[in-house]
């Protein structure tokens, strides 16, 4: 019973922090560290939670995704009329995905071995907070993501690659990168969420194939499923909330949250 309760707590935490720019992986590292709860393969469990939020994005943005799929497929169908605007948007997402795929393939094991710890999370929480304050102060926030060129899309993609480090926040760093090239907050968030689909889904599926499922007890497999479903449901509603929120509010509150959390973690480490 305690195992499933932990799965629910972790799923709620993942669903909230994946789409709010405060770092889901960082919070999961903290959760594992503080509770010290043994759930078998903790990294695989975290991946199942990420797959839940990836599916939440797919469901929420399905109308966009379907348009992009149709536009790309139309390229390969003779005499089929192509929606150039949808094709361009889909290519922006494809090009922006490339850096994270390459970097993830090259350094994933290194990051997993050396950066999945609370000390790293503290440092990246502070750096992310500072970047939020700077981008809110100096960026113009005037453009839609559909007006971007490939160079700006790939810049956001390189920023996404940094999210392999716990505490950086995939949504946070890509929203910061989007705002730094003058995207509106809501447009930067929308592009960030769409960009998460191939990166998170692809990495998650690959890692799940590496899990020794036959060696896991059925209780742990069900715990994975519970966490997956909870993160999916919570994530869907958090996306809806956040996109509304950023239309009229600055993101400084998340910067202050990150600094506050970093301070709490420093105190916790000192007293540990």
C-alpha positions, 0 to 999 in steps of 0.5 A: 500500500505504501508503494502505491501511495508513493507512486501517487505522490510522485505522479502528482509531483511530476504532473505539476513540475513537468510543466511549471518551470521548476524542474520535474527531474530535480524534484524527483531527485529530491523526493527520492533523496529525502524519502529514501524510498526503495522502488526498485529501478528509480530511474525507470520509475521516473521515466514512466512518470515522464511518459505520462506527462508526454502523453498529457501533452499529446492529448492536449495539443492533438489538434496541432499535432494532427495538422503537423502530421498531415503537413509532413505526410503531404510532402510525400504524396504526389499532387497533394496540397501542402499547408505551408504554415503547418509544414514550417511549424512542424519543421521548426519542432523537428530541427529544434529536437535534433540537438537534444537527441544528439546530446542525450545520446552522447552524454546521458550516462555521464549525466545519470552517473554524476549529476543526479544528486541534490547538490547539482539541483541546488546549483541549477535551481539558482541559475535558472532563477537568475535567468528568469529574472533577466529574461523578464527584464530584458526580453521583448515578448512580441513574437509568435513561434510560427514566425521563428527561423530555423536558427532560433528554433535550434537555439531553443533546441540546444537549450532543451539539451541542458535539461538533461541536468536535474534542476535545470527544468526542460520547460523552464530553460526552453521557455527562457530560450524562447523569450530570449528570442522575443517570443511571447510568454504563452508562445514560448510555453506552447513551443516548449510543450510541443517540443517536449513530445519527441524528446521525452517520448523518444528517450522514455520509450528507449529507456523503458525497453532497457528495463528488465521487466521480467525481474520486477515484481508485479507490485512494482509494475503496477506502481509504475502504471499508477504513477504514469496515470496520475502524472498524465491526469495532473499534467493535462490540467497543469498545462491548461492552467499554465498557458492561461497563467502566462498570458497575463503574469510574469514568470518571476514567481517561479524564479523566487520559488526556485531560490526558496527551494534551493535555500531549503535544500542547502539547510537540509543538507547542512542538517543531514 
